[in-house]
Amino acid sequence: MISVDQFYITNNHKITIMNIERTEFIAWMERIMERFDLLKEQMIKNQSRFIEVDGEQLLDNQDVLQLLKISSRSLQRYRTDKKLPYYTISGKLYYKLSDVHQLIRECLNS
């Protein structure tokens, strides 16, 4: 059961006090903790999808497209013009994060 009391203090600020039963409060906290556990699992899953080589994070095409907010054609042009080095692993293209940062710096300076 929940009871709600409202009080007004100086400058018309309203304070709301909720009284809830202990069992209901515990149920709320358990639901919150379940959501935290789900978020933790999602974060771990997202972290594990990144590939690292010698401590250097590798990004795939999709990661670079989202990071730079460019089209796949623009990314292909950066590769063709040798502005962005890439690596082929099992037929898939990867880019070093440091190379992507270097490209960003070069674009900002020109």
Buried (B, 14 or more C-beta within 10 A) or exposed (E): EEEEEEEEEEEEEEEEEEEBEEEEEEEEEEEEEEEEEEEEEEEEEEEEEEEEEEEEBBBBBEBBBEBBEEEEEEBEEBBEEEEBBBEEEEEEBBBBBEBBEBBEEEEEEE
